[in-house]
Amino acid sequence: MPAILIVAGDRGRARLFSLERDTDEMRELGDLVNPTVHLHERLLSGDRQGRGFSRTHGSRVTLGKSHPHKRLSSIKFAREVAEAMHGYCAQHKYLHIYLLADPEFIGLLRPQLAAKELTGDLRVIAKNVTRSDPATIRSYLPEHLWKTALSGAGA
């Protein structure tokens, strides 16, 4: 029975759905949460960077660059989402994968999906509907979803 994988996500949460052809009803497979996105940057980092003496400037300077910890946690979360998608795709053959996410999360997720080789049948809709109900998420997908999926025509 053909099915379509739907992922609605942002930096803080990702919901995975399966849409079966025979029932045309979305079933939620998983709900992933990134709790660090709500923390302040200084709570994610340790102490301040080390300081050293610059012989060329004759003063103390910081050593190293700053580390954007929220961005790093978002990248780790995108990797978790890609691994979850890969796990569901390994269990079940999906016709297409629809990704509904804000543009920033799409940018973080694309390299992770490319590493998992999940970009071939991926269709992206730049819309953040993570906190919406399944009926609203379904309304953003193409109306004739199964005709498009089975015929191979572009959506």
N, C-alpha and C positions, 0 to 999 in steps of 0.2 A: 504494500500500500504506500503510495507516494506521500511524502511529507515535506514541509518547508520549515527551516529553522529561522526564528526571529529573535534578534537581540536588541533590546532597548537599553541604552546605557549612557552614563556620564562618568565623570571622575570619581564619584562617590558611590555609585550603585549600578548594577547591571542585572537585568532580568532576561532570562532565556525562555523562549516559548517554542512549542512545536505545534504546527498547524497541519492537521490530518485532512486528506482529501475527502474521505467518506463522511466525516462529521462536520467539516469546515468550522471546527471549534478550536480555539487556542487553548492549549494546555501548558501551564507554567511548569518548566522543568527545573529551574533553579533561580535563586535570588542571591547574588553576590554583593557584599558590602565592603567598602573601603573606609574604615573608621578614622583613619589618619587625615582624611581630607578636611575634617572639621576641627582639627587641632591647630593651635597657633604654631607658626614656624619655629619659634624658639623652644617649644616643648619637644619638637622632633629632633633638634640638634643637641649636641653636648655642650661643652665649654666653648669659649671663644677660640678663634684660631691662635696659633702660636705667634710670637713676635720675635724678630731678630734685629740685628744691627746692620744697617746698610753702610758699607764703606764708601760707596760712591756718593750717597746723599748725606752721610754723617748724622743719620737719625734712625730711630727705630721704625721698622715697617712690618706689616703683616706678612706672614708666610703662607703661600697657597692662595687658592681662590675660594670664594664663597660657594657653598653647596646648597642648591635649592631643594630642600628636603621634601617639600610638598610635590614638586614635579617628579622627583625620584619615586615617591610613594605612588603617584599616579601611573608612572611607567610600570612599576611592579604590579599594580592592579590591572593594567591593560594586559600584562603577561598572564595573570591569573585568568582573566576572561578568555583570552585566546586558548589557554590550556583547557578550560572548561568546554569551549566550543569544539576543540579538537577531540575531546573525550566523547562528546555527544555525537559528533560526526563519525567517530570510529565505531560506535555502537549501532548507528542507524544511518541508512543512506538517504540524504536529503537532496531534493531537486535543486533548491536554491537556498542561499542564506541571505536574509535581509537584515541589515544593520541600521537601526534608527538611533542616532546619537548626535550630540552636539559636535560641531566641527573640531573642537580641540581634542575631544576623546577619539574621534575618527583618526586624527593625525597621530595620536599615541598608539592606537590599536593596529593600524595598517602594517607597520613593520613587524609586529608580533604575529599577525596573521600570515604575512609573507614567509616568516620563518617556519610556521606550521603548515605551509602550502595550502591555505584555505582561501585564496583569493580568486580562484577560477570562476566560481559561480556566485560570487559575492555581489550583492546589490546594496548600494548605500543611499540612505535618505537622511539628509542633514536636518534632523528635527529631534529635539530633546523631549521625549515622551516617557521618560523613565517612571515618573510618578503617576502616570495615567492608568486607567483601567484597561483591560484587554480589548474591550469594544472600541475604545478610542484609538488604541494602537493599531487595531485591524483596519480602522478607517483611513489610516495613512498609507496603507499598502494598496497596490493596484486593485481595481474593482474586479477584473476578470483574471484573478491570480492563477487559477489552474489552467486556463486556456493558454496563458502566456508561458507558464512553466512547462507544460507538456509539448507545446509547439516549438519552443526555443526562441520565440520572437522576443525582441527587446522590450523591457518595461520602462 
